[in-house]
Amino acid sequence: MPTFSDLPEHVRTHPYAALALGAFLVAAYLCLVNLDYAALWHDEAPSAFIGKNLLERGDIVGWDGRNLVGGTNGRTLNDELRDVLPPLMYVLNAVGFAVFGVNEVSARIMHALLGILSLALFWLLLRQHVRDHPRVLFLCFLFVAWSPQLLLYFRQSRYFAFMVLGVVAGFYFYERYWRSRNSLWLAALTLVAALSFFNHYAGGAVTMLSLAAWHLLFRARETTSHEWLRFAACGSIIGALGLTYLVFIGVIGGERSGHLAFSGVTGVGEYQGTTPLVPLRIWIYVRELFTADWISWPVFLWFIGMLFLVRRKSRPATKAQKVKRKNSKQKKAHGQPVLKKEPEHDLPVTAVGGIVLMGLLFALFSAVLSQQAIWANPFADLRYYVAALPLLLPMKGLFTEWAWRKSKIAGAAVLVVLLFSSAGAAPFNIRLSYTGEPTLGLHLFQFVREIHRPYRDSIREVSDYLMQHAEQDDLVYVPGFADREALTVRIGQRVLFCCILDQDSPLPRARIEEMGSYLSVKGVVPDWIVLFGGLPNKYWEQVKTRYTVAAQLDVHPYPAQRPELNTHAFEPLPARGRGVYILRKKQG
């Protein structure tokens, strides 16, 4: 039977590096396996659709010659039908389609690969800070690499993976530059920051603000005037590129300027609360970090206490402490016993604290710059600060190391509980939006089971039905734009989605007429109507003379495979009578 001495030399001398490599390979597998396990959901679908158009038509337009994808009433498109969101995710999708063909795997694979790359860079970032503590390095990396929440985000055809990559790579390149003063690292940092902006406008700005704040807190006094000029030049380059693109795409300076003018978000009204909006937003965002178990509150309290102790120990010794040390030395010299506790091994609390602080800064600036109407939905969309997750999780790794040093049994128990469950947030766990139940569970096991044994989702069920029963170029009406856009990616080559635009659409009349009269609600009678979430009696009374119920699909109407823990279900949810109704126009 092989023994430890039979292992290769590099494994025996660096066991934690070998374990980290194993953890990385498992994470890479979980990023890539069965990427088509669920249909593209509401946010993924437009990204994939416009990426396909970029490949086929050479532009980031929401019109493919048959169907239109552009949010509510076409509001996410400018007058040239270009989508106004950052273009990097469309470029990545186009690359995936060009290499692997147009399908769900291709839509997600480039983002999954970027997620894997971000894990590799995160390992390097950890080595910058805690390379002299190999077990701490491994534990911190393990909590990030095997985070089911992070892996869920990496498997999305959206901006999430590059947002994580941008923050990790930016912080890593910043440290490399500061330690070497090599301008190539500053150039790499500038490139990553610029790409982060073109990946997500607010996310890119938050990345730069977080790095700037970190530098001001820790490095400002050591920075020469020449280096300040370098940083200013890099920031100016990024700002100029971003401003030029925003003017080009029409977000700034056009007839429609600003976020809400293009998002089409309605019904939220103006904030009427008494608490100032920015503090309220910060409170909600910070609260979500704890309830979603991104920050385990017991671990966080321990971490703050350790930072306080480390800072206290770093203070100059008082006169009494100096006398006590002198007496101890004298006793030792005369052979007298000196009673003292076993010295605590040095924990790299400050080093890990620097990484954690970067994550907290990212979360803070994300809350400040967020456009989310938190007064309408009093919770934070976790996706807006997903890049903070890998920077916050090392706290759990450090806590596990501390417990391990106290007792190997205790350390192993802490590792199992914090790694494989969401018990660190109990009893404040975030609640699943669809059921109201707390998301307390064994999320890593649930995630692995889900991607290997996927359950039915409404988009795939409806697509399969229409592909089987609808004729070529039948007109299909779906009231909800999000459901319609998700269906468009799957069956847009078979059917035409109609009644999308009304008289209030901001798109030019001439453009609408060029695309096709069926896009307008006026005078169009669809062949099919698809209703997600049930068939209201009032609506049925209006259409029953023209339509029959062709199918009632007993499937939860909302795609619960989206990545946020408060909207993600690791197992199928009951339809409870809401399901999906498919109506067909009567013949004759």
Secondary structure, DSSP 8 states (H G I E B T S, - for coil): ---GGGS-HHHHH-HHHHHHHHHHHHHHHHHHTTTTSS---TTHHHHHHHHHHHHHHSS-BSB-SS-B--SGGGTTB-TTSBB-S-SHHHHHHHHHHHHH-SSHHHHHHHHHHHHHHHHHHHHHHHHHHHTT-HHHHHHHHHHHHT-HHHHHHHTSSSSHHHHHHHHHHHHHHHHHHHHH--HHHHHHHHHHHHHHHHH-HHHHHHHHHHHHHHHHHHTGGG--HHHHHHHHHHHHHHHHHHHHHHHHHTTTTSSS-SHHHHH---S------SS-HHHHHHHHHHHHHHHTTSS-HHHHHHHHHHHHHHHHHTS---HHHHHHHHHHHHHHHTT-------------HHHHHHHHHHHHHHHHHHHHH----TTTS-S--GGGGGGGHHHHTHHHHHHHHHHHHH-HHHHHHHHHHHHH-SGGGTTS--B-TTT--B--S-HHHHHHHHHHS----HHHHHHHHHHHH--TT-EEE-SSHHHHHHHHHHHTTT-EE---B-TT--S-HHHHHHH-GGGBSTT---SEEEEET---HHHHHHHTTTEEEEEEE-S-SS-TTSS-TTT--SS----TT--EEEEEE---
